[in-house]
Structures are given as C-alpha cells and as structure tokens.
C-alpha cells in the first residue's frame, strides 16, 4: 500500500503538467516568451529576460512589459486498470501575471538595471471522491493540490562591447504549497468511502521564501547570428511548516500523526540553457534553445517530518529534463508581429511513478 500511496501523491501534481510547462515550470514567462515556446535564450525580446537570460536586459532597451496569462490545463486521474473509475479535476483556470522593466543606469550608459515580479511556476488539482479499486471492500480516493511560485529578479546587465553582453540577477523567491489526499474503504458496500485507510492533509497552505542566482551571456557572431547562454542556480527555500491536528497525516508505518508542527523541504532546481538566434533579414528571426533542468535534485525524494520522529515519504522520483524549443517571429510592420514556437521535453517522471 505504501508504494501505491506514494504513486497517488504524484497524481496531485502530474495531471497538472500540460504543454505549457516543463515539469511544473512554465515554458516561458509573459506573452513574448510563451509565443516563442521558450526559445528566448539568444532572442530576449522583453523585460521578462531577467528570469531567462539576465544578459538580455542590456539588449532590450528601456521598456516595461506586463502580461496576464490564462492557463487552462485539462487534468484527470484514471483508476480503471485497478477496476476503479476516472475522475476529472474541478480546478479549470489559473491567472499568471508577470511584470518587468529595464533601463540604463544613466544616460548613454552601457550598464542596464531592471527587475520585476514573475509568476514562473505552479500547478493544482481538485478531485472529488473517486473509486480507486474494485473488490471487497472498494476503496475511494480524493485529492487536492495548489502550488504557486513567484520570483522577483533584480538584474544588472552590461554591454561589454558591440558583440558581448553579460548579466546577473538575484532571484528572490516565494512559494505557497498545499497538498491533500485521502484513501477511504467502503466497509458497508454502499458506494461511499467511510473508513480512512490513509490521510495526507496539508491543505492549509504553507509558504516559504528562497534565494538563488542567475547568470547570462549574449554574443553576436555576426549581424545575423546571436548565441546565448544562461544558468540559474538551485533556488534554496526555508522549510514549509504545517500546523496539523491528530490524524491529519499518516506515517510510512500507517500510524496517525500527533498534533504539532510538520515540515516539508521543497527547493527549485538549478538549470542551464544554450540558444541561438538567426536573423536572415530585418523582419524574420528564427531561434532555438536547449535547456537542462535538474529535477532529480529537488523532486526525487521528499519527506514530511514531524513530532516523535514522524516521517512520511513522498518520493516523486523525477528525472532531469532536457528541453528542446524552437521559435519563429515575423514582423509584418512596426506594430504587428507574428510568432510561433514548439517546445518538447520528455516527462520528468517515469511510468513506474504512476503505475505502482
């Protein structure tokens, strides 16, 4: 049962991962980055570059950008292989705002300063009680999750010469995390779960702050070709703390936890990207990115700890991701640009994480 419960915890997050995300990180921040499917390391284009490639702040000029994204992923959970049923998530839409700006440090300066507040990651589901297994007694599962991740990124960038730009950003992070799931047994065969088999109730969201560093470089090989490189360190957070009552959470040994403070350490992974942008003429830009995200460091093994040596392991078992992204932008005129892109990455979790 413990392995099966561990896999079910993944159901609180995995169905939320859609084409708009790599793992649970958005493929791009703001309308410009999203329209190019995240292929922006060498083609910054907006003030949101502070969180993707800090060097871009020296290339986009004096500007301010605001974006509001409506994120509407479809999520479901399927227990039919266990003689159970399918369930759909009730959470249907998320608003993801982002705001950024850049400006020279002084008139005519090659140094640029900027920053902003960016919604860069998040997910959530809300499943009603769903039949999980057949047989006697039947078991029912319900689950809820809500994760919000924000970054504030003051950035300093420098045009070293007419070919090379460098940038650095300080990432100041905030996350809010809530999880809840229960497994109940239908002991009287009336089609409703009535006896708790397992409980994992962190539904009263906890929040924490974190910090990290971003580095970036842009280099023009010639007027048509630009290379870009960026690195973002691991975002290290303080522990999430939950005040729980007796029985809100069960341990790995299936015993009810006592009332008290429970902690979960959840950091955000380091990542690196390389990109190229090609401008065959003044209207058309083609861009491509290769990105590595170190999910195995932060989403492989997780555990909730509490009073009396309480431990509840989650162990999502995520692997690192290699992300490929391509984008195309065509300027019809000074006011209208057409953009498109494609982003591909294998899921960070394997089949064994969802079928145990």
C-alpha atoms as one frame of an Amber mdcrd trajectory, in Angstrom:
protein
   0.000   0.000   0.000   2.808   2.448   0.779   4.129   2.299  -2.802   0.644
   2.785  -4.166   0.044   5.768  -1.896   3.363   7.244  -2.994   2.228   6.995
  -6.595  -1.106   8.595  -5.747   0.646  11.614  -4.265   2.095  12.067  -7.738
  -1.473  12.305  -9.046  -1.826  15.558  -7.131   0.791  17.105  -9.409   1.348
  15.079 -12.549  -2.055  15.589 -14.209  -1.484  19.328 -13.909   1.531  19.171
 -16.201   0.427  20.322 -19.633   2.031  21.507 -22.867   2.537  24.923 -21.248
   5.011  23.549 -18.700   8.316  21.722 -18.375   7.822  19.725 -15.196   5.881
  22.319 -13.226   7.805  25.279 -14.630   6.154  27.399 -17.308   7.890  27.100
 -20.693   8.075  30.894 -20.829   7.209  33.970 -18.784   4.926  36.503 -20.425
   3.306  36.661 -23.855   6.548  37.122 -25.808   8.361  34.142 -24.303   5.292
  31.911 -24.412   4.616  32.745 -28.090   8.131  31.509 -28.949   7.671  28.377
 -26.794  10.527  29.479 -24.551  13.173  29.712 -27.303  14.436  33.053 -25.991
  17.918  32.477 -24.525  19.530  34.157 -27.554  16.448  36.177 -28.508  15.370
  38.013 -25.302  12.785  40.445 -26.722  11.101  41.540 -23.463  11.887  42.631
 -19.914  10.981  39.106 -18.739  14.513  38.163 -19.823  15.584  38.820 -16.210
  14.445  35.282 -15.325  15.523  33.525 -18.542  18.794  35.236 -19.536  19.872
  38.260 -17.451  22.215  39.461 -20.217  19.151  40.231 -22.324  18.389  43.242
 -20.118  21.246  45.035 -21.907  19.723  44.256 -25.327  16.012  45.045 -24.985
  16.481  48.747 -24.182  14.372  50.924 -21.895  11.000  49.252 -21.555   8.344
  47.887 -19.250   6.269  44.783 -20.003   3.130  43.407 -18.395   1.489  40.091
 -19.189  -1.516  38.177 -17.873  -1.813  34.551 -18.882  -4.954  32.427 -18.607
  -3.761  28.864 -18.009  -6.450  26.203 -18.567  -4.966  22.672 -18.440  -7.167
  19.573 -18.602  -6.480  17.055 -15.831  -7.891  13.641 -14.955  -6.981  10.584
 -12.931  -7.685   7.057 -14.180  -8.092   4.032 -11.885  -9.770   1.757 -14.464
  -6.716  -0.531 -14.559  -7.468  -1.298 -10.881 -11.194  -1.837 -11.561 -11.833
   1.722 -10.416 -13.100   4.779 -12.301 -11.877   8.000 -13.885 -12.072  11.373
 -12.194 -11.771  14.931 -13.539 -10.241  17.870 -11.704 -12.598  20.712 -10.800
  -9.879  23.394 -10.990 -10.094  24.787 -14.530  -8.311  28.149 -14.846  -5.314
  29.971 -13.398  -4.247  33.565 -13.879  -0.481  34.048 -14.205   0.598  37.726
 -14.205   4.115  38.989 -14.863   5.635  42.466 -14.769   9.166  43.521 -15.717
  11.200  46.587 -16.689  14.718  47.592 -17.776  16.548  50.917 -18.182  20.143
  52.195 -18.463  21.782  53.083 -15.171  22.486  56.552 -16.585  22.060  58.392
 -19.873  24.234  56.786 -22.534  25.456  54.064 -20.171  26.296  50.527 -21.285
  25.008  49.258 -17.923  21.328  48.366 -17.531  19.304  47.743 -14.398  15.902
  46.115 -14.201  13.684  43.689 -12.412  10.108  42.715 -11.842   7.771  40.132
 -10.374   7.171  36.969 -12.340   4.833  34.006 -11.984   7.165  31.260 -13.189
   5.676  28.037 -11.894   2.631  26.450 -10.325   0.001  23.768 -10.549  -3.108
  22.474  -8.877  -5.875  19.871  -8.957  -9.127  19.227  -7.096 -10.541  15.705
  -7.370 -13.799  14.577  -5.806 -14.026  11.123  -4.231 -13.278   8.597  -6.981
 -13.490   4.814  -6.885  -9.911   3.605  -6.777 -10.135  -0.209  -6.673 -12.703
  -2.931  -7.153 -13.230  -5.945  -4.934 -14.324  -6.044  -1.340 -14.037  -3.586
   0.181 -13.862  -0.970  -2.571 -11.523   1.935  -1.943 -12.073   5.593  -2.781
  -9.560   8.392  -3.290  -9.855  12.181  -3.267  -7.117  14.767  -3.671  -6.310
  18.456  -3.823  -3.175  20.486  -4.523  -2.235  24.103  -5.116   1.323  25.299
  -5.700   2.214  28.897  -6.577   5.782  30.001  -7.315   6.862  33.631  -7.765
  10.216  35.186  -8.493  11.439  38.746  -8.077  14.660  39.186 -10.047  16.653
  42.433  -9.772  19.047  42.314 -12.735  22.225  44.134 -13.748  23.468  43.771
 -17.339  26.410  45.190 -19.264  27.123  45.646 -22.964  30.846  44.907 -22.784
  31.305  45.826 -26.460  29.275  45.727 -29.655  29.276  41.903 -29.617  29.221
  40.758 -25.978  26.645  41.309 -23.218  26.770  39.901 -19.687  24.131  39.839
 -16.958  23.495  38.729 -13.392  20.258  38.535 -11.407  19.397  37.904  -7.780
  16.383  35.613  -7.527  14.127  36.321  -4.546  11.507  33.577  -4.472   8.181
  32.899  -2.801   6.184  29.679  -2.851   2.859  28.600  -1.398   2.185  24.861
  -1.228  -0.901  22.845  -0.294  -1.494  19.092  -0.714  -4.326  16.849   0.418
  -5.332  13.287  -0.322  -7.299  10.552   1.399  -7.931   6.891   0.741 -11.113
   5.503   2.288 -12.511   1.987   2.449 -16.189   1.261   1.720 -16.761  -1.176
   4.571 -20.568  -1.337   4.285 -20.655  -1.598   0.457 -22.931   1.427  -0.014
 -20.739   3.033  -2.708 -19.232   5.637  -0.378 -15.878   5.507   1.407 -16.457
   5.561   5.163 -13.234   4.423   6.882  -9.924   6.260   6.450  -7.118   3.999
   5.244  -4.616   6.772   4.598  -4.657  10.527   5.175  -2.273  13.201   3.903
  -3.789  16.581   4.705  -1.529  19.573   4.094  -4.441  21.511   2.593  -3.884
  24.588   4.776  -1.249  26.146   2.549   2.200  26.891   3.942   4.585  29.395
   2.381   8.333  29.975   2.358  10.964  32.247   0.840  14.016  31.263  -1.158
  17.014  32.708  -2.940  19.171  31.939  -5.944  21.355  33.471  -8.625  21.040
  33.861 -12.390  23.866  34.409 -14.898  23.646  35.163 -18.606  25.678  35.855
 -21.744  24.863  37.002 -25.279  27.395  37.065 -28.103  26.900  38.201 -31.699
  28.877  36.023 -34.085  27.864  38.411 -36.859  24.892  40.718 -37.570  22.685
  37.697 -38.338  23.623  35.170 -35.636  23.495  35.556 -31.837  24.477  32.931
 -29.273  23.027  32.909 -25.771  23.884  31.071 -22.561  22.232  31.197 -19.150
  22.492  29.474 -15.791  20.137  29.649 -12.832  21.282  28.199  -9.526  19.205
  25.983  -7.280  16.584  28.090  -5.509  17.017  27.193  -1.842  13.943  27.665
   0.365  13.245  27.625   4.064  11.116  24.674   5.195   7.367  24.736   4.667
   5.678  24.415   8.080   2.177  22.990   8.620   0.205  23.037  11.873  -1.671
  19.723  11.899  -4.174  18.077  14.202  -4.133  14.443  15.278  -4.769  12.164
  12.301  -4.296  14.821   9.604  -1.371  12.815   8.277  -0.335   9.169   8.480
   3.276   7.992   8.704   5.034   5.465   6.483   4.062   2.894   9.128   0.370
   3.882   8.637   0.044   5.373  12.111  -1.768   8.659  12.712   0.484  11.633
  13.404   0.024  13.580  16.621  -0.917  17.270  16.731   2.016  19.589  16.107
   4.272  21.257  13.551   5.214  19.288  10.443   7.861  20.330   7.926   8.488
  19.789   4.217  11.690  20.888   2.434  10.927  21.789  -1.191  13.530  23.593
  -3.311  13.506  24.534  -7.008  16.115  23.024  -9.345  19.149  24.538 -10.985
  19.003  24.802 -14.768  21.156  25.808 -17.720  20.310  26.792 -21.286  22.057
  27.480 -24.579  20.381  29.185 -27.513  20.904  30.554 -30.992  19.039  33.231
 -32.920  19.287  33.722 -36.689  18.041  36.837 -38.479  18.190  36.315 -42.260
  16.579  39.719 -42.782  15.167  42.630 -40.799  11.711  41.047 -40.440  12.361
  37.369 -39.708  14.000  35.798 -36.631  14.486  32.081 -36.025  15.535  30.869
 -32.581  16.310  27.564 -30.883  17.078  26.561 -27.288  18.477  23.550 -25.478
  17.788  23.531 -21.729  18.652  21.185 -18.849  16.541  21.174 -15.665  17.906
  19.314 -12.626  14.592  17.918 -11.279  16.306  14.831  -9.833  17.924  17.020
  -7.175  14.695  18.547  -5.842  11.847  16.216  -6.902  13.337  12.760  -6.444
  12.905  12.196  -2.714  10.683  14.312  -0.470   9.541  13.697   3.090   7.260
  15.304   5.653   8.736  15.187   9.158   7.061  15.894  12.474   6.875  15.215
  16.221   8.084  11.942  17.738  10.359  11.139  14.775   7.402  11.142  12.386
   8.303  10.568   8.714   6.049  10.395   5.669   7.922   9.902   2.414   6.566
  11.165  -0.893   9.410  10.286  -3.288   8.013  11.518  -6.642  11.076  10.042
  -8.383  11.500  12.745 -11.017  14.373  12.635 -13.512  16.233  15.543 -15.076
  14.682  17.087 -18.177  16.308  18.041 -21.463  14.136  20.607 -23.223  14.222
  21.478 -26.929  12.479  24.650 -28.096  12.255  26.442 -31.446  10.578  29.729
 -32.286   9.873  31.948 -35.278   8.984  35.627 -35.337   7.976  37.701 -38.365
   7.356  41.447 -38.226   4.506  42.385 -40.539   5.119  46.044 -39.730   6.219
  48.252 -36.829   3.108  47.335 -34.818   2.294  43.726 -35.666   4.490  40.638
 -35.222   3.505  37.038 -35.859   5.158  34.434 -33.639   5.019  30.706 -33.130
   7.035  28.003 -31.430   7.356  24.396 -30.383   8.619  23.055 -27.063   9.440
  19.398 -26.435  10.668  17.532 -23.369  10.115  14.036 -22.049   8.109  13.845
 -18.863  10.342  14.094 -15.758   8.547  11.122 -14.196   8.646   7.556 -15.482
   5.833   5.058 -15.894   6.787   3.428 -12.586   5.863   6.670 -10.803   2.240
   6.477 -11.985   1.518   2.764 -12.247   2.670   1.303  -8.947
